[in-house]
């Protein structure tokens, strides 16, 4: 019996000692995060000035690779076109932890009057447009660069291996190309060494500065894209009865597919959305065209519901067109799975978020119908994804410009919260294991 109590006391003393070491390490890392905050802001502002579209993040990748190389981190470039992967080996046994940041910008012309506003221009889908980090990916890259700098500097206090994943094309690759997290996984980013867990975060301009939000299980929706082609019969605009108007049929289809959600889907189980984003038809005001095309997106959280909506969408589109004497084709592409936070990992990591932002600033939120290709990593290994607020305090959250808009604006101070949170989840997880 005495031997049992002696062994128990020894185990408890080891646990206490480990907790004390972890606490000391985290206090040091927390202080270092504050010390490099201005550097992280500089990196973000540089990246904001020189945004690059999906699968074209050449300069961004070079900027990241140069930084990691200077830290003595082993790097691999050209992953999934322009991705950069850094490997920090502590030399001590422990888990392999992956941390991910997305690098791509959007075809959006910036309207903000900032000294570091983007002036970049490009042609996208045949149209002249600006290029802008209108979703905060520049801040994600800068934060992960900061995490890499701090963890590499403190390698002796860590264990296991940290894999830094700088991913291209989260917004979706150009037409005809593969890309994003899906391609990163296909090219083995979670192997050699095999990743045990992955963490990621997203800055939000529509969340209060310094707040962190999370949800266990399904946090963000699966995203599908669809294209609908409507074939009618061309006629003069003054004599529509001589033709079959694909524009009117398209309008009927748009109205019809909304009833799939409002009348045919049990929304008490999970939310679902169908939205039409584009419609194109005709070349002249007095010609009823022969053809119209629409594109849109579907958002779901349940695979059975997703499949059911797909079937109903196909049936609705084809039958409405036929009822008007037209013909319609629909193609549905599954883009991104549900972003699913592993419940066990999530529960363990909430304390890490509390340390980064203060318990009063950490909130469990409802599901979000936005999509995130971080989900592809989570299909292979347990993962945890969370939001970090960066709404400028002088702007009411309800009036803040949303993501993917020309007026998107974030407060750079939100990055310190993100930096501390990413460090905390990494160190806490490695010590838990």
Sine and cosine of phi, psi and omega as CSV:
sin_phi,cos_phi,sin_psi,cos_psi,sin_omega,cos_omega
0.00,0.00,-0.68,0.74,0.02,-1.00
-0.88,0.48,-0.61,0.80,0.01,-1.00
-0.89,0.45,-0.63,0.77,0.02,-1.00
-0.88,0.47,-0.75,0.67,-0.03,-1.00
-0.91,0.41,-0.56,0.83,0.04,-1.00
-0.90,0.43,-0.70,0.72,0.01,-1.00
-0.90,0.44,-0.66,0.75,0.01,-1.00
-0.89,0.45,-0.69,0.73,0.02,-1.00
-0.89,0.46,-0.63,0.78,0.01,-1.00
-0.91,0.42,-0.68,0.74,0.02,-1.00
-0.89,0.45,-0.71,0.70,-0.01,-1.00
-0.90,0.44,-0.63,0.77,0.01,-1.00
-0.91,0.41,-0.58,0.81,0.05,-1.00
-0.91,0.41,-0.66,0.75,0.01,-1.00
-0.89,0.46,-0.70,0.71,0.01,-1.00
-0.89,0.46,-0.70,0.72,0.00,-1.00
-0.88,0.47,-0.68,0.74,0.02,-1.00
-0.88,0.48,-0.69,0.73,0.01,-1.00
-0.89,0.46,-0.63,0.78,0.01,-1.00
-0.92,0.40,-0.67,0.74,0.04,-1.00
-0.88,0.48,-0.74,0.68,-0.01,-1.00
-0.86,0.51,-0.68,0.73,0.00,-1.00
-0.89,0.46,-0.68,0.74,0.01,-1.00
-0.91,0.41,-0.69,0.72,0.01,-1.00
-0.88,0.48,-0.72,0.70,-0.05,-1.00
-0.91,0.41,-0.60,0.80,0.05,-1.00
-0.88,0.47,-0.65,0.76,0.02,-1.00
-0.92,0.39,-0.70,0.72,-0.01,-1.00
-0.91,0.42,-0.62,0.78,0.03,-1.00
-0.88,0.48,-0.67,0.74,0.02,-1.00
-0.91,0.41,-0.65,0.76,0.01,-1.00
-0.92,0.39,-0.54,0.84,0.07,-1.00
-0.88,0.48,-0.69,0.72,0.04,-1.00
-0.89,0.45,-0.60,0.80,-0.06,-1.00
-0.93,0.37,-0.51,0.86,-0.02,-1.00
-0.98,-0.19,0.16,0.99,-0.03,-1.00
-0.81,0.59,-0.73,0.69,-0.03,-1.00
-0.90,0.44,-0.57,0.82,0.03,-1.00
-0.91,0.41,-0.67,0.74,0.03,-1.00
-0.89,0.46,-0.65,0.76,0.04,-1.00
-0.89,0.46,-0.66,0.75,0.05,-1.00
-0.86,0.51,-0.72,0.69,0.01,-1.00
-0.86,0.50,-0.72,0.69,-0.03,-1.00
-0.88,0.48,-0.68,0.73,-0.03,-1.00
-0.93,0.37,-0.57,0.82,0.09,-1.00
-0.89,0.45,-0.76,0.65,-0.01,-1.00
-0.89,0.46,-0.57,0.82,0.01,-1.00
-0.90,0.43,-0.57,0.82,-0.01,-1.00
-0.95,0.31,-0.44,0.90,-0.10,-0.99
-0.80,-0.59,0.89,0.45,-0.04,-1.00
-0.96,0.27,0.45,-0.89,0.03,-1.00
-0.69,-0.72,0.60,-0.80,-0.04,-1.00
-0.97,0.26,0.14,-0.99,-0.06,-1.00
-0.84,0.55,0.70,-0.71,-0.04,-1.00
0.91,0.42,0.17,0.99,0.03,-1.00
-0.82,-0.57,0.38,0.93,-0.12,-0.99
-0.99,0.12,0.78,0.62,-0.13,-0.99
-0.93,0.37,-0.78,0.63,-0.02,-1.00
-0.93,0.37,-0.62,0.79,0.04,-1.00
-0.88,0.48,-0.72,0.69,0.01,-1.00
-0.88,0.48,-0.66,0.76,0.02,-1.00
-0.90,0.43,-0.63,0.78,0.01,-1.00
-0.88,0.47,-0.70,0.72,0.02,-1.00
-0.92,0.39,-0.74,0.68,-0.05,-1.00
-0.87,0.49,-0.65,0.76,0.02,-1.00
-0.88,0.48,-0.66,0.75,0.00,-1.00
-0.91,0.42,-0.74,0.67,-0.02,-1.00
-0.90,0.45,-0.64,0.77,0.01,-1.00
-0.88,0.47,-0.66,0.75,0.01,-1.00
-0.90,0.44,-0.44,0.90,0.02,-1.00
-0.99,0.10,-0.08,1.00,-0.03,-1.00
0.99,0.17,0.32,0.95,0.01,-1.00
-1.00,0.03,0.73,-0.68,0.05,-1.00
-0.90,0.43,0.76,-0.65,-0.08,-1.00
-0.81,-0.59,0.42,-0.91,0.14,-0.99
-0.76,-0.65,0.77,-0.63,-0.01,-1.00
-0.91,-0.42,0.19,-0.98,0.03,-1.00
0.95,0.31,0.37,0.93,0.03,-1.00
-0.99,0.14,0.80,-0.60,-0.05,-1.00
0.78,0.62,0.77,0.64,0.00,-1.00
0.99,0.10,-0.96,0.27,-0.12,-0.99
-0.84,-0.55,0.17,0.99,-0.05,-1.00
-0.93,0.36,0.47,-0.88,0.04,-1.00
-0.82,-0.57,0.74,-0.68,0.03,-1.00
-0.83,-0.56,0.81,-0.59,0.05,-1.00
-0.94,-0.35,0.59,-0.81,-0.03,-1.00
-0.82,-0.58,0.89,-0.46,0.04,-1.00
-0.95,-0.30,0.94,-0.35,-0.01,-1.00
-0.98,-0.18,0.84,-0.54,-0.02,-1.00
-0.99,0.12,-0.30,0.95,-0.05,-1.00
0.99,0.11,0.02,1.00,0.02,-1.00
-0.87,-0.49,0.56,-0.83,-0.01,-1.00
-0.89,0.46,0.56,-0.83,-0.01,-1.00
0.23,-0.97,-0.01,-1.00,-0.06,-1.00
-0.95,0.32,0.38,-0.93,0.15,-0.99
-0.99,-0.14,0.91,-0.41,-0.09,-1.00
-0.93,-0.37,0.82,-0.58,0.04,-1.00
-0.98,-0.20,0.64,-0.77,0.07,-1.00
-0.82,-0.57,0.74,-0.67,-0.12,-0.99
-0.85,-0.53,0.65,-0.76,0.16,-0.99
-0.74,-0.67,0.64,-0.77,0.05,-1.00
-0.99,-0.10,0.51,-0.86,-0.20,-0.98
-0.91,-0.41,-0.25,0.97,-0.22,-0.98
-1.00,0.09,0.43,-0.90,0.04,-1.00
-0.96,-0.29,-0.15,-0.99,-0.11,-0.99
-0.81,-0.59,0.41,-0.91,0.09,-1.00
-0.98,0.20,0.95,0.30,-0.04,-1.00
-0.74,-0.68,0.69,-0.73,0.03,-1.00
-1.00,-0.01,0.89,-0.45,-0.09,-1.00
-0.93,0.38,0.67,-0.74,0.04,-1.00
-0.94,-0.34,-0.07,1.00,-0.05,-1.00
-0.95,0.30,0.64,-0.77,0.02,-1.00
-1.00,-0.05,0.93,0.36,-0.01,-1.00
-0.95,-0.31,0.54,-0.84,0.04,-1.00
-0.90,0.44,-0.35,0.94,0.01,-1.00
-0.93,-0.37,0.38,0.92,0.02,-1.00
-0.88,0.47,0.51,-0.86,0.01,-1.00
-0.95,0.30,0.70,-0.72,0.11,-0.99
-0.91,-0.41,0.12,0.99,-0.07,-1.00
-0.92,0.38,0.59,-0.81,0.03,-1.00
-0.78,-0.62,0.44,-0.90,0.05,-1.00
-0.38,-0.93,0.09,-1.00,0.16,-0.99
-0.94,-0.34,0.84,-0.55,-0.04,-1.00
-0.79,-0.61,0.85,-0.53,-0.04,-1.00
0.79,0.62,0.63,0.77,0.06,-1.00
0.99,0.15,0.05,1.00,-0.02,-1.00
-0.88,-0.48,0.64,-0.77,0.08,-1.00
-0.95,0.31,0.72,-0.69,-0.01,-1.00
-0.42,-0.91,0.33,-0.94,0.15,-0.99
-0.99,0.17,0.13,-0.99,0.09,-1.00
-0.82,-0.58,0.74,-0.67,-0.11,-0.99
-0.56,-0.83,0.60,-0.80,0.21,-0.98
-0.98,0.18,0.98,0.18,-0.07,-1.00
-0.99,-0.11,0.23,0.97,0.05,-1.00
-0.73,-0.69,0.13,0.99,0.11,-0.99
0.99,0.13,0.20,0.98,-0.03,-1.00
-0.91,0.41,-0.44,0.90,0.09,-1.00
-0.87,0.49,-0.62,0.79,0.02,-1.00
-0.94,0.33,-0.56,0.83,0.02,-1.00
-0.89,0.45,-0.69,0.72,0.02,-1.00
-0.89,0.45,-0.73,0.68,-0.02,-1.00
-0.88,0.47,-0.66,0.75,0.02,-1.00
-0.88,0.47,-0.73,0.69,-0.04,-1.00
-0.93,0.36,-0.53,0.85,0.13,-0.99
-0.88,0.48,-0.64,0.77,0.04,-1.00
-0.92,0.40,-0.67,0.74,0.04,-1.00
-0.87,0.50,-0.70,0.72,0.00,-1.00
-0.88,0.48,-0.66,0.75,-0.01,-1.00
-0.90,0.44,-0.71,0.70,-0.05,-1.00
-0.94,0.34,-0.71,0.71,-0.03,-1.00
-0.92,0.38,-0.62,0.79,0.02,-1.00
-0.91,0.41,-0.57,0.82,0.01,-1.00
-0.93,0.37,-0.44,0.90,-0.07,-1.00
-0.91,-0.41,0.48,0.87,-0.09,-1.00
-0.82,0.57,-0.58,0.82,-0.05,-1.00
-0.90,0.43,-0.38,0.92,-0.01,-1.00
-1.00,-0.04,-0.03,1.00,-0.09,-1.00
-0.94,-0.33,0.14,-0.99,0.09,-1.00
-0.60,-0.80,0.33,-0.94,-0.04,-1.00
0.99,0.15,-0.43,-0.90,-0.06,-1.00
-0.71,-0.70,0.65,-0.76,0.07,-1.00
-0.91,-0.42,0.78,-0.63,0.02,-1.00
-0.93,-0.36,0.87,-0.49,0.00,-1.00
-0.99,-0.12,0.89,-0.45,-0.06,-1.00
-0.95,-0.32,0.92,-0.38,0.09,-1.00
-0.97,-0.24,0.96,-0.26,-0.23,-0.97
-0.98,-0.21,0.72,-0.70,0.14,-0.99
-0.99,0.12,0.24,-0.97,0.30,-0.96
0.85,0.53,0.63,0.78,0.12,-0.99
-0.91,0.43,-0.53,0.85,-0.03,-1.00
-0.96,0.28,-0.08,1.00,-0.01,-1.00
0.94,-0.33,0.72,-0.70,-0.02,-1.00
-0.95,0.32,0.33,-0.94,0.08,-1.00
-0.87,0.50,0.37,-0.93,-0.01,-1.00
-0.81,0.58,0.73,-0.69,0.04,-1.00
1.00,0.08,0.02,1.00,0.00,-1.00
-0.87,-0.50,0.45,-0.89,0.20,-0.98
-1.00,-0.03,0.29,-0.96,0.04,-1.00
0.14,-0.99,-0.04,-1.00,0.05,-1.00
0.97,0.24,-0.29,-0.96,-0.06,-1.00
-0.88,0.48,-0.59,0.81,0.01,-1.00
-0.83,0.55,-0.75,0.67,-0.01,-1.00
-0.95,0.32,-0.58,0.82,0.06,-1.00
-0.85,0.53,-0.69,0.72,0.00,-1.00
-0.91,0.41,-0.70,0.72,0.01,-1.00
-0.87,0.50,-0.54,0.84,-0.02,-1.00
-1.00,0.03,0.17,0.99,0.19,-0.98
1.00,0.04,0.41,0.91,-0.05,-1.00
-0.91,0.42,-0.38,0.93,0.00,-1.00
-1.00,-0.06,0.11,0.99,0.00,-1.00
-0.90,-0.43,0.18,-0.98,0.15,-0.99
0.76,0.65,0.92,0.39,0.00,1.00
-1.00,0.09,0.37,-0.93,-0.03,-1.00
-0.93,0.37,0.79,-0.62,-0.04,-1.00
-0.97,0.22,0.70,-0.72,0.04,-1.00
-1.00,-0.03,-0.55,0.84,-0.05,-1.00
-0.41,-0.91,0.46,-0.89,0.03,-1.00
-0.73,-0.68,0.63,-0.78,0.02,-1.00
-0.84,-0.54,0.58,-0.82,0.07,-1.00
-0.48,-0.88,0.29,-0.96,-0.01,-1.00
-0.53,-0.85,0.26,-0.96,0.05,-1.00
-0.64,-0.77,0.80,-0.60,0.12,-0.99
-0.92,0.40,0.62,-0.79,0.06,-1.00
-0.80,-0.60,0.83,-0.56,0.05,-1.00
-0.97,0.23,-0.25,0.97,-0.07,-1.00
-0.96,-0.29,0.40,0.92,0.09,-1.00
-0.77,-0.63,0.60,-0.80,-0.07,-1.00
-0.82,0.57,0.67,-0.74,-0.01,-1.00
-0.78,0.62,0.79,-0.61,0.08,-1.00
1.00,0.04,-0.09,1.00,0.04,-1.00
-1.00,0.10,0.47,-0.88,0.10,-0.99
-0.83,-0.56,0.66,-0.75,-0.01,-1.00
-0.77,-0.64,0.58,-0.81,-0.02,-1.00
-0.47,-0.88,0.20,-0.98,0.11,-0.99
-0.45,-0.89,0.75,-0.66,0.11,-0.99
-0.94,0.34,0.35,-0.94,0.04,-1.00
0.88,0.48,-0.65,-0.76,-0.09,-1.00
-0.93,0.36,0.95,-0.31,-0.06,-1.00
-0.98,-0.17,-0.66,0.75,-0.01,-1.00
-0.79,-0.61,0.44,-0.90,-0.19,-0.98
-0.97,0.23,0.39,-0.92,0.27,-0.96
-0.95,0.31,0.60,-0.80,-0.02,-1.00
-0.87,-0.50,0.79,-0.61,0.12,-0.99
-0.86,-0.51,0.54,-0.84,0.09,-1.00
-0.94,-0.34,0.53,-0.85,0.09,-1.00
-0.70,-0.72,0.47,-0.88,0.10,-0.99
-0.81,-0.59,0.79,-0.61,0.02,-1.00
-0.90,-0.43,0.81,-0.59,0.05,-1.00
-0.92,-0.39,0.83,-0.56,-0.03,-1.00
-0.92,-0.39,0.83,-0.55,-0.02,-1.00
-0.94,-0.33,0.87,-0.49,0.03,-1.00
-0.90,-0.44,-0.60,-0.80,0.03,-1.00
-0.67,-0.74,0.82,-0.57,-0.08,-1.00
-0.94,0.33,0.58,-0.82,0.07,-1.00
-0.41,-0.91,0.13,-0.99,0.08,-1.00
-0.94,0.33,0.58,-0.82,0.00,-1.00
-0.89,0.46,-0.37,0.93,0.00,-1.00
-0.99,0.11,-0.16,0.99,-0.04,-1.00
-0.67,-0.74,0.92,0.40,-0.07,-1.00
-0.90,0.45,-0.38,0.92,0.00,-1.00
-0.93,0.38,-0.25,0.97,0.03,-1.00
-1.00,0.09,-0.13,0.99,-0.02,-1.00
-0.77,-0.64,-0.19,-0.98,0.13,-0.99
-0.79,-0.61,0.91,-0.41,-0.18,-0.98
-0.99,0.13,0.95,-0.31,-0.01,-1.00
-0.95,0.32,-0.32,0.95,0.03,-1.00
-0.95,0.33,-0.73,0.69,0.04,-1.00
-0.89,0.45,-0.67,0.74,0.03,-1.00
-0.88,0.48,-0.64,0.76,0.03,-1.00
-0.88,0.47,-0.65,0.76,0.04,-1.00
-0.89,0.46,-0.66,0.75,0.03,-1.00
-0.90,0.43,-0.61,0.79,0.02,-1.00
-0.91,0.42,-0.69,0.72,0.01,-1.00
-0.86,0.52,-0.71,0.70,0.04,-1.00
-0.91,0.42,-0.66,0.75,-0.04,-1.00
-0.90,0.44,-0.66,0.75,-0.07,-1.00
-0.95,0.32,-0.35,0.94,0.06,-1.00
-0.93,0.38,-0.44,0.90,0.03,-1.00
-0.96,0.28,-0.29,0.96,0.09,-1.00
-0.87,0.49,-0.64,0.77,0.01,-1.00
-0.99,0.15,-0.75,0.66,-0.15,-0.99
-0.97,0.23,-0.40,0.92,-0.10,-0.99
-0.80,-0.59,-0.27,0.96,-0.11,-0.99
-0.87,-0.50,0.00,1.00,-0.05,-1.00
-0.86,-0.51,0.75,-0.66,-0.02,-1.00
-0.99,0.16,1.00,-0.04,-0.10,-0.99
-0.97,0.26,-0.11,0.99,0.09,-1.00
-0.95,0.31,-0.33,0.94,0.03,-1.00
-0.99,0.16,-0.85,0.52,0.00,-1.00
-0.49,-0.87,0.47,-0.88,0.09,-1.00
-0.94,0.33,0.38,-0.93,0.07,-1.00
-0.45,-0.89,0.48,-0.87,-0.04,-1.00
-0.62,-0.78,0.66,-0.75,0.26,-0.97
-0.82,-0.57,0.81,-0.59,0.02,-1.00
-0.74,-0.67,0.70,-0.72,0.13,-0.99
-1.00,-0.04,0.82,-0.57,-0.07,-1.00
-0.98,-0.21,-0.50,0.86,0.01,-1.00
-0.67,-0.74,0.48,-0.88,0.16,-0.99
-0.56,-0.83,0.78,-0.63,-0.04,-1.00
-0.74,-0.67,0.72,-0.69,0.04,-1.00
-0.28,-0.96,0.58,-0.81,0.18,-0.98
0.97,0.26,0.29,-0.96,0.02,-1.00
-0.73,-0.68,-0.12,0.99,-0.05,-1.00
-0.53,-0.85,0.54,-0.84,-0.14,-0.99
-0.92,0.39,-0.40,0.92,-0.05,-1.00
-0.93,-0.37,0.39,0.92,0.08,-1.00
-0.84,-0.55,0.86,-0.52,0.15,-0.99
-0.97,0.23,0.87,-0.50,-0.15,-0.99
-0.97,0.26,0.20,-0.98,0.01,-1.00
-1.00,0.05,-0.35,0.94,-0.24,-0.97
-0.57,-0.82,0.60,-0.80,0.12,-0.99
-0.67,-0.74,0.50,-0.87,-0.01,-1.00
-0.69,-0.72,0.69,-0.73,0.04,-1.00
-0.81,-0.59,0.50,-0.86,0.15,-0.99
-0.75,-0.66,0.43,-0.90,0.00,-1.00
-0.24,-0.97,-0.17,-0.99,-0.06,-1.00
-0.69,-0.72,0.47,-0.88,0.08,-1.00
-0.85,-0.52,0.70,-0.72,0.04,-1.00
-0.82,-0.58,0.79,-0.62,-0.01,-1.00
-0.59,-0.80,0.26,-0.97,0.03,-1.00
-0.85,-0.53,-0.05,1.00,-0.08,-1.00
-0.73,-0.68,0.77,-0.64,-0.11,-0.99
-0.92,0.40,-0.62,0.79,0.04,-1.00
-0.89,0.45,-0.70,0.71,0.04,-1.00
-0.90,0.44,-0.63,0.77,0.02,-1.00
-0.86,0.51,-0.76,0.66,0.00,-1.00
-0.90,0.45,-0.63,0.77,0.01,-1.00
-0.90,0.44,-0.69,0.72,0.01,-1.00
-0.90,0.43,-0.62,0.78,0.04,-1.00
-0.85,0.52,-0.73,0.68,-0.02,-1.00
-0.91,0.42,-0.68,0.74,0.01,-1.00
-0.92,0.40,-0.59,0.81,0.02,-1.00
-0.91,0.42,-0.71,0.71,0.02,-1.00
-0.87,0.49,-0.73,0.69,-0.03,-1.00
-0.89,0.45,-0.69,0.72,-0.03,-1.00
-0.89,0.45,-0.73,0.69,-0.04,-1.00
-0.89,0.47,-0.76,0.65,-0.06,-1.00
-0.91,0.42,-0.69,0.72,-0.08,-1.00
-0.95,0.31,-0.61,0.79,0.05,-1.00
-0.90,0.44,-0.68,0.74,0.02,-1.00
-0.88,0.47,-0.71,0.70,-0.01,-1.00
-0.89,0.46,-0.59,0.81,-0.02,-1.00
-0.91,0.42,-0.36,0.93,0.02,-1.00
-0.98,-0.20,0.08,1.00,-0.02,-1.00
0.99,0.13,0.12,0.99,0.04,-1.00
-0.99,-0.13,-0.02,-1.00,0.06,-1.00
-0.74,-0.67,0.64,-0.77,-0.01,-1.00
-0.73,-0.68,0.56,-0.83,0.11,-0.99
-0.83,-0.56,0.58,-0.82,0.04,-1.00
-0.72,-0.69,0.69,-0.72,0.07,-1.00
-0.84,-0.54,0.80,-0.60,0.01,-1.00
-0.91,-0.41,0.78,-0.63,0.00,-1.00
-0.90,-0.44,0.83,-0.55,0.07,-1.00
-0.97,0.22,0.90,-0.44,-0.11,-0.99
-0.99,-0.12,-0.83,0.55,-0.13,-0.99
-0.67,-0.74,0.74,-0.67,0.06,-1.00
-0.95,0.30,0.04,-1.00,0.08,-1.00
-0.91,0.41,0.71,-0.70,0.12,-0.99
-0.97,0.22,0.96,-0.28,-0.17,-0.99
-0.92,-0.39,0.95,-0.32,0.04,-1.00
-0.98,0.19,0.86,-0.51,0.03,-1.00
-0.82,0.57,0.86,-0.51,-0.10,-0.99
-0.86,0.50,-0.61,0.79,-0.02,-1.00
-0.94,0.35,-0.73,0.68,0.03,-1.00
-0.88,0.47,-0.68,0.73,-0.01,-1.00
-0.85,0.52,-0.74,0.67,-0.01,-1.00
-0.86,0.51,-0.65,0.76,-0.02,-1.00
-0.93,0.36,-0.52,0.85,-0.14,-0.99
-1.00,0.01,-0.16,0.99,-0.01,-1.00
-0.86,0.51,-0.63,0.78,0.03,-1.00
-0.88,0.48,-0.57,0.82,0.03,-1.00
-0.91,0.41,-0.65,0.76,0.04,-1.00
-0.92,0.39,-0.64,0.76,0.01,-1.00
-0.86,0.52,-0.64,0.77,0.01,-1.00
-0.92,0.39,-0.52,0.86,-0.04,-1.00
-0.97,0.22,-0.62,0.78,-0.14,-0.99
-0.88,-0.48,-0.21,0.98,-0.15,-0.99
1.00,-0.03,0.73,-0.69,-0.10,-1.00
-0.82,0.57,-0.55,0.83,-0.03,-1.00
-0.94,0.35,-0.26,0.97,-0.03,-1.00
-0.96,-0.27,0.19,0.98,0.01,-1.00
-0.91,-0.41,0.82,-0.57,-0.11,-0.99
-0.78,-0.63,0.65,-0.76,0.18,-0.98
-1.00,0.04,0.79,-0.61,-0.15,-0.99
-0.89,-0.46,0.28,-0.96,0.13,-0.99
-0.94,0.34,0.17,-0.99,0.04,-1.00
-0.88,0.48,0.50,-0.87,-0.03,-1.00
-0.91,-0.42,0.74,-0.67,-0.07,-1.00
-0.99,0.13,-0.05,1.00,0.19,-0.98
-0.92,0.39,0.31,-0.95,-0.02,-1.00
-0.85,-0.52,0.36,-0.93,-0.10,-1.00
-0.47,-0.88,0.83,-0.55,-0.09,-1.00
-0.97,0.23,0.04,1.00,0.22,-0.98
-0.80,0.60,-0.39,0.92,-0.01,-1.00
-0.84,0.54,-0.52,0.86,-0.01,-1.00
-0.90,0.44,-0.59,0.81,0.08,-1.00
-0.92,0.39,-0.65,0.76,-0.06,-1.00
-0.93,0.36,-0.31,0.95,0.08,-1.00
-0.96,0.28,-0.32,0.95,-0.05,-1.00
-0.97,-0.26,-0.60,0.80,-0.03,-1.00
-0.66,-0.75,0.39,-0.92,0.07,-1.00
-0.86,0.51,0.64,-0.77,-0.03,-1.00
-0.58,-0.82,0.29,-0.96,0.01,-1.00
-0.61,-0.79,0.82,-0.57,-0.04,-1.00
-0.81,-0.58,0.66,-0.75,-0.04,-1.00
-0.57,-0.82,0.26,-0.97,0.01,-1.00
-0.96,-0.27,0.54,-0.84,0.07,-1.00
-0.81,-0.58,0.82,-0.57,-0.05,-1.00
-0.97,0.24,0.64,-0.77,0.01,-1.00
-0.56,-0.83,0.54,0.84,0.06,-1.00
-0.96,0.29,0.81,-0.59,0.05,-1.00
-0.82,0.57,0.74,-0.68,-0.09,-1.00
-0.85,0.53,-0.47,0.88,-0.03,-1.00
-0.97,0.24,-0.14,0.99,0.01,-1.00
-0.95,-0.32,0.84,-0.54,0.09,-1.00
-0.86,0.52,0.69,-0.73,-0.07,-1.00
-0.80,0.59,-0.64,0.77,-0.04,-1.00
-0.94,0.35,-0.25,0.97,0.02,-1.00
-0.96,-0.29,0.01,1.00,-0.02,-1.00
-0.93,0.37,0.63,-0.77,0.05,-1.00
-0.90,0.43,0.70,-0.72,-0.04,-1.00
-0.98,0.17,0.15,-0.99,0.04,-1.00
-0.91,0.41,0.42,-0.91,0.03,-1.00
0.94,0.35,0.42,0.91,0.04,-1.00
-0.84,-0.55,0.38,-0.93,-0.02,-1.00
-0.90,0.44,-0.35,0.94,-0.06,-1.00
-0.98,-0.19,0.13,0.99,0.02,-1.00
-0.78,0.63,0.76,-0.65,-0.05,-1.00
-0.60,-0.80,0.70,-0.71,0.07,-1.00
-0.78,-0.63,0.48,-0.88,0.05,-1.00
-1.00,0.03,0.85,-0.53,-0.05,-1.00
-0.84,0.54,-0.40,0.92,-0.03,-1.00
-0.92,0.39,-0.32,0.95,0.06,-1.00
-0.91,0.42,-0.38,0.93,-0.04,-1.00
-0.93,0.37,-0.49,0.87,0.03,-1.00
-0.90,0.45,-0.65,0.76,0.06,-1.00
-0.88,0.47,-0.70,0.72,0.03,-1.00
-0.89,0.45,-0.66,0.76,0.01,-1.00
-0.88,0.48,-0.75,0.66,-0.01,-1.00
-0.90,0.43,-0.64,0.77,-0.01,-1.00
-0.90,0.44,-0.70,0.71,-0.01,-1.00
-0.91,0.40,-0.61,0.79,0.07,-1.00
-0.91,0.41,-0.71,0.71,-0.04,-1.00
-0.88,0.48,-0.74,0.68,-0.04,-1.00
-0.90,0.43,-0.57,0.82,0.00,-1.00
-0.92,0.40,-0.80,0.60,-0.06,-1.00
-0.93,0.38,-0.67,0.74,0.01,-1.00
-0.88,0.47,-0.67,0.74,-0.02,-1.00
-0.91,0.42,-0.69,0.73,-0.05,-1.00
-0.91,0.41,-0.54,0.84,0.03,-1.00
-0.98,0.19,-0.49,0.87,0.09,-1.00
-0.90,0.44,-0.55,0.83,-0.07,-1.00
-1.00,0.08,0.00,0.00,0.00,0.00
